Amino acid sequence: MTNMKELIIGQMNNGKETLNDIDVSRKNGPDYRIGSDKVDNIIDRYHPDFLYLRVSEIIELNKDCKTFRLVSRKGALPTFQSGQYVNMFVNIDGILTSRPYSISSSNKQIGYIDITIQRIKNGFVSNYFLDKVKVNDEFTAKGPDGTFHYNPVFHSKKSVFIAGGSGITPFMSMSREVLESGLDREITLIYGCRNLDNILFYEELKSMEENHPNFTLKIVLSEPSDDYKGLTGFINKDILKDGLGDLNDYTYYICGPEIMNAFVTNELKELKVRKKNIRREMFGSTQDITKDPKFPKNLTGTEIFTVTVNNDKKIQALSSETLLTSLERANIEVKNVSCRSGECSLCRLKLVSGDVFMPKGVLLRHADEKFSYIHSCKAYPTTDLEIRI
C-alpha cells in the first residue's frame, strides 16, 4: 500500500527512480520502520517522564537522618550526573506535594539510587519520610535533574567541595564516583557541622581520606566538645585557603543552609576567587522568609491573602508561605515542579494582578519579567492575587 510520503515523493523530479531505490532497499536491507518505536525507548531510557520507585532498604545514619535506597519498579533506572537530584512526589493526608533530594549514591551504581534525608524542624515531607516511610513503599519521581555536577569542559580537575549539614549528600555521590572509579581528579572536602554527632557518613569519609591520596577531608565544628582538637567555628577565609596554593586553580562547589551558602560565597569573593569558579546548590524555600532583609517591612508573615486561580477558584495564602505550597495545600496541581528553588522555572505561572515577594537568587528570564510570569516555588504573596496556571 502506497503511503502519503511515497505519493509526495512520486510527484517530485526523479520521483519514480527514488521510489524504485526505496523498494530495492526494502528488499535487500533492513526496514528501519519496524523499529521506529526504539527511538522513544532510547529517549525514555535517559530522560523518562517519571520514575516509578520502590524503597528496598532504609539505612539509619542517626536519629534524625536516614538513607532511602530506591529501586525501579518499571524499567531500568536512568543515567545521571553525580550531584543531581530527583524530585520525589508524596501524598500526605490528601495533599500532593514534592521535594527535590540529591542522589547520594554514585552514578556508576545502576541497580539503585540513594537519597539521604535529614529531619527539618516542622518539616512537612522530611518528617513524613523519617517517621512514616517503610521498606516496599512506592513513590513516583521526576528527574534526575540539576546542573550541580562536574563538567570536564569548564571545571578544574581540582575540586573543593564545601558542605554544611545535609548538604554533604551530592558530594557523597561525586566523591564515590571519583574514588571508586579511580578518576584523575583531586578532591578537598570541607564539611561544616554543629558537632561530631551531626556528621553524616563520618566513617566512610575518614576511610576515603585514609585510602585515597587524592581526597582530603576537613571537618569544621561550630559547637564542638571541649576535648575536640580539630577545626572549629565557621568555614572562613583561613580554612578555605589553607593548603590550596593558587585558589583559582580549583572549582568550588557549595551546598548547605542558605546562611552558610551566602557566607562562604562572600568569603571566596574576598579571596579573589573568580565567579566562574564557584558553583552553588540551593534547594527549597527559606525556612523563615520574614528574616530576609528585603522582605516587606509592613508584613509579619501571618497575613492571609486571597488568591484567585484561573478566574475561577479562590484559595487562601499565607504571606510567609510560597505560592506553590499554598496551591498544593488547596489540592491545586502545578505541573512539572522540580527544583523548588527558583532555578528551573518549571513551576512558573502568570501573575494577572497583585504583588509577590521573590527573594534574591530567583532566575527569572527576561520574557518572564516582561509578560508577568513568576516562579511559584519562590513567590510569597504580599497582596490579594489573581493568577493563571
Long-range contacts (C-beta under 8 A, 24 or more apart in sequence): 44-75, 45-75, 45-76, 45-78, 46-78, 46-79, 47-78, 48-75, 48-78, 49-142, 50-140, 50-141, 50-142, 51-77, 51-78, 51-86, 51-140, 51-141, 51-142, 51-143, 52-138, 52-140, 53-113, 53-138, 53-139, 53-140, 53-141, 54-136, 54-137, 54-138, 54-139, 55-133, 55-134, 55-135, 55-136, 55-137, 55-138, 55-139, 56-112, 56-135, 56-136, 57-135, 58-133, 58-134, 58-135, 59-114, 61-116, 61-200, 61-201, 62-197, 62-198, 62-200, 64-118, 64-119, 64-130, 65-116, 65-117, 65-118, 65-119, 65-130, 65-166, 65-200, 66-116, 66-117, 66-129, 66-130, 67-104, 67-114, 67-115, 67-116, 67-117, 68-114, 68-115, 68-116, 68-117, 68-129, 68-133, 69-105, 69-112, 69-113, 69-114, 70-112, 70-113, 70-114, 70-115, 70-139, 70-141, 71-111, 71-112, 73-138, 76-110, 77-110, 77-111, 77-112, 77-113, 78-144, 79-107, 79-110, 80-107, 80-113, 80-143, 80-144, 81-107, 81-144, 81-146, 81-149, 81-150, 82-106, 82-107, 82-149, 82-150, 82-170, 82-173, 82-174, 82-176, 82-177, 83-146, 83-148, 83-149, 83-150, 83-170, 83-171, 83-173, 83-174, 83-253, 83-281, 84-143, 84-144, 84-145, 84-146, 84-148, 84-149, 84-170, 85-143, 85-144, 85-145, 85-146, 85-170, 85-283, 85-339, 86-113, 86-115, 86-141, 86-142, 86-143, 86-144, 86-145, 87-141, 87-142, 87-143, 87-145, 87-337, 87-338, 87-339, 87-340, 88-115, 88-125, 88-139, 88-141, 89-139, 89-140, 89-141, 89-142, 90-125, 90-128, 90-129, 90-139, 92-124, 92-125, 92-128, 94-331, 95-328, 95-329, 95-331, 96-328, 96-331, 96-333, 97-124, 97-125, 97-325, 97-328, 98-125, 98-142, 98-337, 98-340, 99-125, 99-126, 99-284, 99-340, 100-143, 100-145, 100-146, 100-283, 100-284, 100-338, 100-339, 100-340, 100-341, 101-169, 102-169, 102-170, 102-173, 102-255, 102-281, 102-283, 103-144, 103-169, 103-170, 103-173, 104-169, 104-170, 104-172, 104-173, 105-172, 105-173, 105-176, 106-173, 106-176, 106-177, 106-180, 106-181, 107-173, 107-177, 108-176, 108-177, 108-180, 108-181, 113-144, 115-169, 116-166, 116-169, 116-172, 116-200, 117-166, 118-165, 118-166, 118-200, 120-287, 121-287, 142-336, 142-338, 143-338, 145-338, 145-339, 145-344, 146-281, 146-339, 148-253, 148-255, 148-279, 148-280, 148-281, 149-174, 150-174, 150-185, 150-251, 154-276, 155-251, 155-279, 156-249, 156-250, 156-251, 156-277, 157-184, 157-185, 157-186, 158-185, 158-186, 158-188, 158-249, 158-250, 158-251, 159-185, 159-186, 159-187, 159-188, 159-250, 159-251, 159-252, 159-253, 160-187, 160-188, 160-189, 160-190, 160-240, 160-244, 160-250, 160-251, 160-252, 160-253, 161-187, 161-188, 161-189, 161-190, 161-253, 161-255, 162-190, 162-192, 162-235, 162-240, 162-252, 162-253, 162-254, 162-255, 162-256, 162-264, 163-189, 163-190, 163-191, 163-192, 163-255, 163-256, 164-191, 164-192, 164-193, 164-235, 164-255, 164-256, 164-257, 164-260, 164-261, 165-192, 165-193, 165-198, 165-200, 165-256, 165-257, 166-200, 167-254, 167-255, 167-256, 167-257, 167-260, 167-281, 168-200, 168-201, 168-255, 169-200, 169-255, 170-253, 170-255, 170-281, 171-253, 171-255, 172-201, 172-204, 174-253, 175-208, 175-215, 178-214, 178-215, 179-208, 179-211, 179-212, 179-214, 179-215, 185-214, 186-214, 186-215, 187-214, 187-215, 187-216, 188-216, 188-218, 188-243, 188-244, 188-250, 189-215, 189-216, 189-217, 189-218, 190-218, 190-220, 190-235, 190-239, 190-240, 191-217, 191-218, 191-219, 191-220, 192-220, 192-221, 192-222, 192-234, 192-235, 192-256, 192-260, 193-219, 193-220, 193-221, 193-222, 194-221, 194-222, 194-223, 195-221, 195-223, 195-224, 195-225, 196-221, 196-224, 196-225, 196-228, 216-243, 218-242, 234-260, 234-263, 235-260, 235-263, 235-264, 235-267, 236-267, 237-267, 237-270, 237-271, 240-264, 240-267, 240-268, 240-271, 241-271, 247-271, 247-272, 247-273, 248-272, 248-273, 248-274, 248-277, 250-277, 251-277, 251-279, 252-277, 252-278, 252-279, 253-279, 253-280, 253-281, 254-278, 254-279, 254-280, 254-281, 255-280, 255-281, 258-282, 258-286, 282-341, 282-342, 282-343, 282-361, 283-339, 283-340, 283-341, 284-340, 284-341, 285-322, 285-325, 285-340, 285-341, 285-377, 285-378, 286-359, 288-320, 289-320, 289-357, 289-359, 289-380, 290-320, 292-359, 294-357, 294-359, 294-360, 295-357, 295-359, 295-380, 296-357, 296-382, 299-382, 305-354, 305-381, 305-382, 305-383, 305-384, 305-385, 306-384, 306-385, 307-381, 307-384, 307-385, 307-386, 307-387, 308-384, 308-385, 308-386, 308-387, 309-387, 309-388, 309-389, 310-387, 310-388, 310-389, 311-386, 311-388, 317-381, 317-385, 318-381, 319-380, 319-381, 319-382, 320-380, 321-380, 322-376, 322-377, 322-378, 322-379, 322-380, 323-349, 323-356, 323-374, 323-376, 323-379, 323-380, 323-381, 323-385, 323-387, 324-376, 324-377, 324-379, 326-381, 327-376, 327-389, 332-389, 334-376, 334-389, 337-377, 339-377, 340-377, 341-377, 341-378, 342-375, 342-377, 342-378, 345-375, 347-375, 347-376, 347-377, 348-373, 348-374, 348-375, 348-376, 349-373, 349-374, 349-376, 349-387, 349-388, 349-389, 350-374, 350-387, 350-388, 351-379, 351-385, 351-386, 351-387, 352-385, 352-386, 352-387, 352-388, 353-385, 353-386, 354-381, 354-382, 354-383, 354-384, 354-385, 354-386, 355-381, 355-382, 355-383, 355-385, 356-380, 356-381, 356-382, 356-385, 357-382
